[in-house]
Amino acid sequence: MKPLAPGTVIFHRHRGYGVIVSVNLLTGWISARFGSEVRTLDLNLSSDEVQHADGAPILFRRAPPDRMPHARLMAMVRELHRTGYQRLYLYSWPKPSGLHWRWHLFTGPRQWIERPWREGWYGSGADYNFNPVMGWGDTPSATPEDLAQLLAQFDPQGLAQALGNDEEHSNWFEMVCATLLPDYAFSLGWHDNGNIPEHLPVIPIRRNVPEYAGPPLPWPPGWRHIWRASGKSPQLRYDPPVRTTYRITPEPQD
């Protein structure tokens, strides 16, 4: 896929050659100048048949993009699990604002709390909204197989640590993927007064998707034991301080 950015030379069958002034890949609209015209012309990449200068068509997907990468990451992790990298884990949870969702891949022991951080192995939906790539040299249309290969090329030493067996977790992950993909993803965070919900929270990964109405899903193997052993949950319950009312009694007068 060729880059599309301000300064890119394009061709339009009615206007001829022009230069892009601004581009919005979230909506599929660009602004461009043609010839000696001072004003810009707004064009829709889905319907106005815009081409690169060499005649290559610029194609824009009409369907709305996923607002978060979690379903694509789940499909990639499942693919790697099937090829023997079962010690690869996906941790996803909401930001405190609740507007975007974070994700974190890690390898090795299943240490959810003290998980290792590697550059390029974590991200946020806030960044994905404006640049729908993982940062491994991938493209927005990369398949799960492509993402797995690109991750291996991006950090072969890191992915090598995921090679090994964890059948308990990989079987759970396979079941969750088969139930949720392609429209839903799981979350390992919650807002239930600090108490762990009975079933795994599920989130839609794009707009206009109905609320999840499928079968309840279990938490990852050993997940509840983690918080029992640590003595606290990830999101503690907040109890406001008790307001004390003082009554002033006047002293008796002689």
N, C-alpha and C positions, 0 to 999 in steps of 0.2 A: 504494500500500500504506500503510495507516494505521500509525502507530507503536504498538509493543507494549512497554510498560515498566511498572515498578512505579508504581502510581497510576492506571493505565488502568481505566476502568469497563467491565465486561463483563456479558454476560447468558448464563445457563445455563437450559435448559428445565426442569430439576428444582429448581434452587436460586434462580432469579431473578437479580436484579442483585447484582453483587459488585465488589470492587476487587482488582486484582492486587497481590500482595505481593512476589513475586520471579518472574523468568522466566529460562529457560535455552533459548535458541534452538538450541543445539547438539544437545540431546536432544529438544526439543519439549515440555517439561513446564513448567507454571507452578504457582505457589501463590497462592491467592486466599481472601479472606474474604467471606462472604455474610451480609447482614443484621446482626444484633447478635452473631453468633457470634464468640467469641474465638479459637478455633482456626482454622487454615488448612486448606484442602482442596487436594490435589494433583490437577491435571487434565492430561490429555494432549491437546495441540492437534490430533493426528491423528485421534483417535477419540471425544473427548468432546463434539464439536459446540459448541464455545465460540464466542460471537458478541460483536461490539462492542455498545455500548449502543444504537446505532441499528439493530441487527439485521443488520449486515453480517457475514458469516461470517469467521472467522479460519481461514485455510487454512495448513496446514503440510505441506511436502513430506516424504513418507515416505522417499524415497531419501536415503541419507547424502550430505551436501554434500561438495564437493571440499575437501580439506584444504589446498590451495594454489591460487592464482588463475592459474597459468601457462598452462593450456590455454585459459582464457577470453581471456587476453591474446594468446596466439598467434592465436586466431580473429579478434580485433579488429585486430591488426596486419596479418593477411592481407587483411582487408576494406579497410583503408586503403591497402595496397599496390595493390590492384586499382583503386582510385579515383585513383591518381597520386601517393600519398604514399609513394614507394618509399625515401625516405631516413629512414625510421623504423626503429629497431633495438631489439631486445629482448635484454637481457643477464640471464640467470638463473644462479644459483650457490648452493651451500649455505652456511649459516652455519658457522663453525668448530666449533660443537657438533654439527652434523649433524642437529639436531632439526627445523629449519625451513629454508625456502628463501627467498632474497631474489630480487627482480626489479627491473629498472631499464630504463626506456624512455629513449631519447635520440634526437636528430635531428641533421641536418647531415652533416658528414663522418663516415665510418665509423671513428671513433677509439675503439676498444674500451678502451684503457688510459686515455687522457685524455678520457674522455667527459664532457660537461657535465651538471651536476646542476640540475634545476629542481624547485621545490616541488610535490609531488603526483605526480611522475613515477617514484617508486620506493617500495618497500614490502617487507614481510616476511610470510611465512606465519604467523608467530607472531601478528601482528595480525589476519590474515585468518581464523584459526580462530575468533576471538571476534566478529569483525565483518566478515562476508564481502562487503565492498564495497571499491571502489578509492579512494573519497573524492572523486569528481567529481560528487556528487549522484546517483549511480547506486543501483540496488537489487540485491539478490542474484539476482533473476531477469532482469536486463537482458541482452538479446541482444548479440552482437558489433556489430551495427549501432547499437544503442542506446549501447553503450560508446564507439564511435567518435564519435557525435554529441555525447555528453556531454563527452568529452575535448576536442573542438573548442570547445565552449562554455566549458569550464573554463579553457583556456589557448589561445586562438586564435593568439597570437603565437608560442608554442612550437611548435604543430603546423604553422604556416605554414613553419617551417624544414625540415619533412620533405617539402615539395612538390618533386618532382624525380625523376629517373630513376636507378635503380641496379638494372638488370635482372639483373646477375649475382647479387646478394644476394637480390632478390625471387624469382627463379626457384628458388634454393636454399630459401628460406623456404616457398614454395608446395609444393615437394616434401616437405619435412619435415612440414608441417601435414597434407598428404594422407595421410602414412604414420602419424602418431602420434595425431592427434585422433580421438575425444574423450577417450580414456582415458590418454594419455601426453603428456609434455612433454619437451623437451630441456634439458640442463644444460650450461653452459660451465665447470663446475668438476669436479675429479676428485681422487681420493685414491689415486694409483698411484705412490707413491714419488717424486712430483714429475715423472714422465715423462708426456708427453702420450699418452693412449690412441690406438690406431689409428683408432677410430671414435667418433662422437659419443655421449656418455653419454645415456641415456634413463631417465626416472623416472616411476613411476605417480603420478597426481594424486589418487587416493582409495584408501581401504582395500579389501581383498579383490579387488584387481586383480592378475592374475598378472604375473610378470616379463615384460618385453618380449622377444618371440621373433621379431620381424619382421626385415626385411633390415637390414644395417648401414648407417648413415647417415654421410655425410661431414661434416667440420667446415665452418663458414662460410667463404666464399671469403676467402683471405688470412689465415686465423686462425693457421695454423702459422708463417707468415712473420713474424707479429708477435713471437712469442716467440723466434724465431731472431735477429731483428734486435735485440731488447732484451737478449739474452744470458742470459736466465733465464726460468723458467716461473713461473706465478702461485703455485704452491705448491711451495716449494723442498724438496728432499729433506733430511732431517735425519740427519746421521751423528753418533752419540754419540762423545764424546771417547775416545781410546784410553787405557785404564787402564794406567799404568806401575807395574810391581812393582820395588821397590828391595830389594836384598839387602845387608845390613850384614855386613861381614867384620870379625871382631875383629882388632885389631892384635896382632901377635906379641909375646909377653912375653920379656924377657931371661932 
